[in-house]
Amino acid sequence: MAVSPGAVRSAAAASLAGARPVPYWLDAPDRPAARPALAGDELCDLLVVGGGYSGLWTALLAKERAPDRDVVLIEGHEVGWAASGRNGGFCSASLTHGFANGLSRWPDELRKLEDLGGRNLDAIEAAVARYAIDCAFERTGEIDVATEPYQLAGLRELYEERTRLGGGRFELLDRDAVRAEVDSPTFLGGLWDRHGAAMLDPARLAWGLKRACVALGVRIYENTRGLALARYGAGMAVRTPYGRIFARRVALGTNVFPSLVRRARLYTVPVYDYALMTEPLTARQRGAVGWRNRQGLADSANQFHYFRITADHRVLWGGYDAIYPYGGRLGAENEHRPETYLKLAAHFFRCFPQLKGVRFSHAWGGAIDTCSRFSAFFGTAYGGRVAYAAGYTGLGVGATRFGGDVMLDLLAGERTERTELAMVRDKPLPFPPEPVAWAGIGLTRWSLARADAHDGRRNIWLRTMDRFGLGFDS
C-alpha cells in the first residue's frame, strides 16, 4: 500500500526531533581551545588571512618550503569553524570540481590537472601521516550512483572518458554490483573511483593542521579579523581590531568571506548547503545496508545528495538544496533551514527504507564559496605582494592544498607547472549585480529541478548558461 505524503512528512519530522542544531564534527568535547587574539602590532615575512583549509595549508607549505620564513596566520573566529568544519569530509583528488566539469572547461590540460590532483591527494595522505593528524583518513574512493535510468548512459560516458585518459582505478558497476557495495533500492548503477577520494573527519583535519603549523613555528591568532589591506613601504599592512600586521607578502584564504582585494569579490557568491547526521547504526542496521568498503557516494542528479559513513558508524546525508541569500548576505540565520532538513530526511528514508526508525543526531548548514566555473580561481594584487584563491564550490577539502601551493608560487614570482595552467591564469566570469544575480540563480535552480524531473533534458536557459560558461551548481 502506498504511503501518504503526510505520513512521510510526519516520519521525517519525528526522525529530526532530537537533532542538535550544530555541525556534528565541531560538537566534540576535545575541541581545541582558541589561541589568543592579536593585541598590538606584528612583523612577518608572510601573513596568511583565514584559518580554514586554504589558509592552514598555505601556512604549512610556506614553512615546509622555507623553515626560516616568519609566518603569521589570522582567523576571524576559530580555526575550522566555517566550511572547513561543516563539510561532508570528502577529500577528492579533483581540482576541477569533478572530471566532467574539468573536461568541459580545460580539455587540453585535463590529463595534467588529473595528474596534479592525484599527486595532491597523495601529498595530503602523506602529511596526515607525517604530522600524526588523527582525522579518520580512509582512502576508500567514491561511487557516483545512478538513481534514474537516463543517468546510466552518463556514467558509462564518464567511465569511457576517464579510462581513455588513464591514471586512476575506475569500475563501472551494474545494479547488482553497486547494491552489493551499498544497498539501496534506488541504485541502478554506479561508477567507482577507487583511489581518487578519501573520507575523513574535516574538523579534526583542520585542528591537526593548526597543531602542525604551530609546531613548525607559525604564529596563529584567532578571533582576529583582517579589516583592511594597504601598501606599506615595500610590503603590506593589514589592520585588525587590536593592531596591525606588517608583512612582506600576504596570502588570502578567506574564500566565502569578502576578500580584502575588492575586485575579487565579483567572482564568488555564497550558497548555503545543509547536512544531517544519523545516530550510530546498530550492527543489524549496518548489515542491512552493507557499506563494508566505506566509500563516499553521490547521486547523479543536478540537485544531488552526497553521503558517507563515519568512523563511529553514523551516516552523513547532505546536499540537494543550495540556497543563495539575496545580495550574498552571510549570517547565522542562514545556517539552519528546517524545511530543507525535512526534505533531506524524507529523501534519506526513500534511499534507505531498511533504516526506518533511525534518528538524526545533528542538523546544520554552512556557506560555500561558489564561482561561475565551480572550481578555484587565483590571482595577485598590489604588484604581486598579495595572492588569493577562492571559488572551490564545495570541493575544497583537497583542492585547497593545491591552491596554497599556487598562492606561494605566485607570491614568489615563480613559473611552475601550476602557474602555467590555463585554470590558474584565467578567471571565471563574474556574477552580475542584484537583482539580476538573484533572478538568474533562481531561474537556474528551477531549471535544474525541471531537468531532473524530465530525464535530464536541459531547457533553453540551461543550454544558454552552458554556452557562456555560466551556471549554478547544486
N, C-alpha and C positions, 0 to 999 in steps of 0.2 A: 504494500500500500504506500502511495506517495506521502511524503512528509510535507505538511503545510509550511509556507514561508514564515508564518507566525511562530510555529514550533521551532523552526531552525533558528530564528532570531532569539527566542527565549533560551534555547540551549546555549547559543553563543554568549549571550549575556551572563548566564549562570557560570560559564567557564571563566569569565573575567572578574567575578565578584571579589576575589581576594588578590587581584593583581596589584602589585606595588607600582606606583607611577614614577619609577626611576629606572635608569638603564641597569640591566642585570649585571653587566661587567663592572660597573662602578659601585655597586652595592656590596662592597667587600669590607669585612671588619679589619683586614690588614692593609687597607688602602694607605699609601704613604702620606705622611704629613706634608703640607705645603712648605716650601722653603720661603724664607722671609722676602718681603718686597724690597726693591731698591730704595734706599734712602740716602740721597746725596748724588754726587757725580761719579762717573766711571770712565776710564780709558780702556780701549781694547783694540786689537787688530781687526777682529771680525765680530760684528753684532748680528745675532740671529733673532728675528722677531717672530714669535709664535712657538708655542710649546706642544704642538701636535706632532704627528709623524714627520711632516715636512721639515719643521724646524729641528727636531731631535736628530733626524738622520743627517741633516746638513751640519749641525754642530759636531756630531760624532765623526763624520767623514773628514771634516776640517782638521780635527785633532789627529786622526789616523794619517792624513796626508802630511801634516806638519806638526809634530808633537809640541814644538815650542810656540806655536801660534797661540796668542791670547784670545780666547773666545768667551763671549758673554751671550747668554740666551735669556730673553724676557718673555713672559707669558702673562696675558691679561687676567687670567683666572688661575686655574691649576693645570698642570701638565696632564694632557689626555682627557680633559673633561668634555670637550666638544666632539666633533666627528670621530676623532681617534679612539674615544672610549664608548661610542654609541653604535658602531657599525656591526655587521654580521660576523666579522672575523674571517672573511675570505681574503687570503693573501695570494693574489693572482700574478702569474708571470707576464700577463698582458700589459703593455704600456699604452695601448690604443683603445682602451675600453672594449676589449674583445676583438677577436680575429676579424669578424665581418666589418666592423667599423674601420679597422686598420686597412682592410683590403679595399674598401670603397674610397678611402682618402689618400693613402700612400702605397698604392700597389707596387710601385717600382722599388721601394725600400722596405717592403714588409718583411722580406726574409731577414734583413739586418735588424729590424725592430723586434722580430720574434727572437732572434739570437741574443740581442741585448737584454730582452725581457727575461729569457731563461737564465742568463748569467746573473742578472739582478736578483732573481729569486734564489738562486744558489748562494749568492753572497748574503742574503738575508738569513738563510738557514745557517750559514757558517757563523754569522755574527751572533745569532741566538745561542749557538753552542759556545762560541769563544767567550762571550760575556755572561754565560750561565743565566740567561733570561728564562725564567720559569713562566712560559706563556702557553703551555699545552700545544706546542707546534707539532702538527701532523701533516706530512706531505702525502695526503690521500687523493689529491686530484678533485675534479669537479665533473658532474654529469649535467649536460643540458638535456632536458626531457621534453618530449612532445606530448601534449595533452589533447591535441586536435589532429585529425588525420592530415590536414594540409601541411602541418608543421614537419611531417616526416621527410618530405622532399627537401625542405630547407636544411635539415640536419644532414641528409646524405650529401647535398651540395657542399656544405661546410666541411664534411669529412673528406670529400674528394679534393677540395682546395688545400686543406691543411696537409693531407698526405702528399700532394704534389710539391708543396714547399719543403716537406721534410722537417726534421727537428722536432721531436716530441713523440709521445706514445698515445695514440688515439684509437678508440674502439667504438665501432658503430653497434649499438645494441637494439635487438628487436624487442617486441613487447615482453616476451618471456624472460629475456636476458636482463632487461632493465628491472623487471619486477623481482628477479632473483637477487638483485642488489638492494633495492629499496622497494617495498611492496605497496603500491597504491593502485586501485582500480582505474585511476585517471591516466596512468602512464601507458603510452602506446609505443614508445621507443626512446632511445637516448644516444647521446654522443659523449663518451667518457674520455676526458683529457686526463690521463693517468698521472701525469707528472707536473702539469702546469699550474697547480694551485695547492696551497696549504691551508689548513684550518688552524686557527689559533685564538687565544683569548686576547682581544685587542687592547683592553686597558692594561693588562699585565705586560704586553709588549711595550706600550708607552712608558709604563713605570720602570721597566727593565732598561729601556734606552736612557731614561733620565738618570738612573743609577750609574750606567756605564759612562755617560757624559761627565758626571761629577767625578767619577774615579779617574778620568783622563785629564781633569783639571778645568772643565768648563764651569764657569760661574753662572748659576741659574737663579733668576729672581722671578718668583711667582707673584700673582696679584699685582703685576706691574705692566700696565698697558702702554704701548707706544702711541703717543698722541700726535706727534708731528715730526716731519723729517726735513732737514735743511742742510745745505752745504756748510762746512766748517773747515776753513783752511784747505788742506789737501785731502780732507776726509769728509765725514758726515757727522751730523749731530741728531740724535733722537731725543725728543722731550718725553718724559714720563711724569706721572703725578707728583713724585717727590724728588726728582732730579733729572739730570741729562746724562746721556751716554755719548761719548765721542769715539768714533770708530773710523779706521781706515776704509773698511768696506762693510756693507750691510746686505744681509740676505733676508728676504721677506717670505715667510712661510705662513701667512695669515689666511690664505685660501678663501673660505666663505666670508670672512670678515672684511670690511672695507680696506682696500690696500692703501698704504701710505703713499704710493705712487698713484695719483688720482686718475691718470689716463687708463690705468689697468682695470679700474672698476667697471668700465664699459663692457668688459668681456665676460663677466660672470653674473649669474643671478642665483639666489638661494632657493633651493627646493627642499621641502621637508619630507622626509621618509620615516616610516614607522615600523615597529617590530614588536613581536610578542615572544615571550619565553615560557615554556611549559614548566611545570614541576618535574622532578626527576621521574623518568619512566621506570616502571617495575620490570623485573626480568620477563614476566609474561608479555607485557606491552612491547618490550624490545624485541622479543621473539616474533611478535605479530607483524612488525614492520621490517625485520631483517637489519639492514644497515650495518652489517658486520665490518665492511670496509671503510665506513665513516666518511664517505665523500661529502663534499658540498654539492648542493643541487640548485638548479634554477629552471623554471619552465620557459617555454619559447614564445610566449605571448608578448605583445608590445607592453602591456601592463603586466609585468611578470612578478612572480614570487621568487624569493631566494630562501633556502632553508638548509639547516645543518644540525648535526647532533654534537653535543658538547662533551667535555671530558667527564662530567658528572651525569650524563645520560638524559639531559634535557634536550628539547627540540626548539631551536630558534626559527621563527617563521616571520618573514618580513617582506616589504615591498608593496607592489600593486599601486596604491595611491602615491602620487607625487604632487605635493601641494605647493604652489607658488603664492606667497603672500604679496598682495598688491604693493607696488613700489619697492619690492625687495626688502621689506622690513623684517629685521631679525628680532625675536623676542621670545621669552619663556612661554608666552601664551600660545605659541605655535607648536610647542614640543609635545602636546597631548591632544589627541583628536578621537574622542570616544566613538564617533561614527565609523572611523577607519578601523579602530580596534574590533568593533563588532563585525565589520566586513571581513577582516583578516581571520577572526576566529571561525566564522562560518566557512570560509574557504579552506581553513585547516582541516576541519572535520569532513569536508567534502573530499579532500585529498586522502585523509587517513580515517575513514569511518571506523576502523578497528580500534581507534584510540578514543572512542566515545567515552565521556566522563572525565577525561583528563582536564586538569585546571591549569590556568596560566598564572605564573607567579609574578611576572613583571610585564609592563607595557610602557613603551616610551617612543619618543621621536627625536629627530635631530636634523640639522640643516646640512645639505650637500652643496658644494660649490659646482654649479653646472655652467658649462660654456657650450657654444653652438656646435662644436665638433666633438663634444663629450669626452675629450681626453686633454691632458695638461698642455698648457702653453707656457712660454718662457720669454723673458725679456730683461733688458737692463735700462737703467736711467742714471741721470746725473753723471754723464760721461763715463759710464762703466763702473762707477763706485757702488751702485746698488743693483742687485739682481732679484728677480721674483719668479715664482712658479705658482700656478693656480689652475683651476678648472678640471680637477681629476674626476668629477662626476660620479663619485661613489666607488671608484676602483683605485683608491689612493693608498690602501694598506701596503701594497708592494711598490707601486709606481712612484711613491714619494721618495723612496731611497734613490731611485734613478734621477728624480727631479733635484735632489740635493746635490748629486754629482754634477748635474748640468749647471746649477747655480754657481758652484765652486769653479767649474771650468770657465764660465762667463766672467766671473769676478777676476780670475787670473789672466783673462785675455788669451786663453789657450784655444787653439784649433784642435779638436779631438773628434773621434768618431761620433761622439754625441752631438757636439755643436755643429757638425756638418749636416746633420739630418734636416730635411725639409720640415719635419714635425717641430724641430727646435727653432728653425729660422723663421717660420711663418706664424702668423697669428690667426685665430678664428675670426669669423665675422662678429662684430659687436651686436649686442641686443639693442633694439630701438627704445626710445624713451616711453614713459607712460603717457596715455593709457594704451598705446599700441602694443607694448610688451605683454600687458595683462590680457588683452584681447587675443593676441596671436598665440600665446601659450595656452589659453583656454580653448581656443579652436583646435589647436594641435592635440591636446589631451582628448577632446571629444572625438576627433578623427581617429586617433589611435584606438580608442574603445570601440568605435564602429568597425575598424579593420579587424579587431579581434573577434567581433561578432559575425563577421562576413568572410570567413576563411582567409583572412589576411589581406583582402583586397584594399589597396590604398586609394583614397579618393584624390580628387584633383589638388586639394590643399596639401596633402602629404607629398604627392608627386612633385609639386612646385617647391616645397621645402627641400626635398631630396635634391632637386636640380640645382638649387642655390647653396647647398651645403649647410642648410639651417634645419632646425628641428627642436624637439624636446623629448628627452629620453626619460621614460618612466623608471 
